[in-house]
Amino acid sequence: MDKQRDNQAAHTLEQQLSDMLTEGEMETVDRKAQERAQISPKYEIRIQTELDPIREETKKFRSMAKEVDGRYDRYVKDEK
């Protein structure tokens, strides 16, 4: 009895999915515009800041906990 109920539920779900996929019009996509949107830009925008965010974050973390290795020492060592 459970198997029959499961089969019927699966059939109902498949029918609903089929109806959802076949109803309405298909979306048309401008292929050229989509290809242009996927191409990465040639230029980067860089912003010069007064404070180094990595250095500031490293100092903040070091004030809270001890570092296991010295991988970020170079950011703190060059401090002004």
C-alpha positions as CSV (number, residue, x, y, z in Angstrom):
1,M,0.0,0.0,0.0
2,D,2.8,2.4,0.9
3,K,4.6,1.6,-2.3
4,Q,1.6,2.4,-4.4
5,R,1.1,5.7,-2.5
6,D,4.8,6.6,-3.0
7,N,4.5,5.8,-6.8
8,Q,1.4,7.9,-7.1
9,A,3.1,10.8,-5.2
10,A,6.1,10.6,-7.4
11,H,4.0,10.6,-10.5
12,T,2.1,13.6,-9.3
13,L,5.3,15.5,-8.6
14,E,6.7,14.6,-12.0
15,Q,3.4,15.8,-13.6
16,Q,3.6,19.1,-11.7
17,L,7.3,19.6,-12.7
18,S,6.4,18.8,-16.3
19,D,3.6,21.3,-16.3
20,M,5.8,24.0,-14.8
21,L,8.5,23.4,-17.4
22,T,6.2,23.5,-20.4
23,E,3.9,26.3,-19.4
24,G,4.4,29.8,-20.8
25,E,7.0,31.1,-23.2
26,M,10.7,30.3,-23.1
27,E,12.9,33.1,-22.1
28,T,15.0,34.4,-25.0
29,V,18.5,35.4,-24.2
30,D,20.7,37.8,-26.2
31,R,23.7,35.5,-26.6
32,K,26.1,38.3,-27.6
33,A,25.2,40.4,-24.5
34,Q,25.6,37.3,-22.3
35,E,29.0,36.5,-23.7
36,R,30.2,40.1,-23.3
37,A,29.0,40.1,-19.6
38,Q,31.0,37.0,-18.9
39,I,34.3,38.4,-20.3
40,S,36.5,39.7,-17.5
41,P,37.5,43.4,-17.7
42,K,40.9,44.4,-18.9
43,Y,41.5,46.9,-16.2
44,E,41.6,46.9,-12.4
45,I,40.6,49.8,-10.2
46,R,43.0,50.3,-7.3
47,I,42.4,52.7,-4.5
48,Q,45.3,54.0,-2.5
49,T,44.6,54.2,1.3
50,E,46.4,55.6,4.2
51,L,46.0,52.5,6.3
52,D,46.8,49.0,5.3
53,P,43.7,46.9,6.1
54,I,45.8,43.7,6.4
55,R,48.1,45.4,8.9
56,E,45.2,46.8,10.9
57,E,43.4,43.4,11.0
58,T,46.7,41.6,12.0
59,K,47.2,44.0,14.9
60,K,43.6,43.5,16.1
61,F,43.9,39.7,16.0
62,R,47.3,39.8,17.8
63,S,45.8,41.9,20.6
64,M,43.2,39.1,21.1
65,A,45.3,35.9,20.6
66,K,48.8,34.6,20.1
67,E,49.7,33.6,16.6
68,V,50.9,30.1,16.0
69,D,53.3,30.9,13.2
70,G,54.9,34.2,12.0
71,R,53.3,34.3,8.6
72,Y,52.0,37.8,9.0
73,D,55.1,39.3,10.7
74,R,56.1,41.2,7.6
75,Y,52.9,43.2,7.7
76,V,53.5,44.4,11.2
77,K,57.3,44.7,10.9
78,D,57.1,47.5,8.3
79,E,55.0,49.6,10.5
80,K,55.7,53.4,10.5
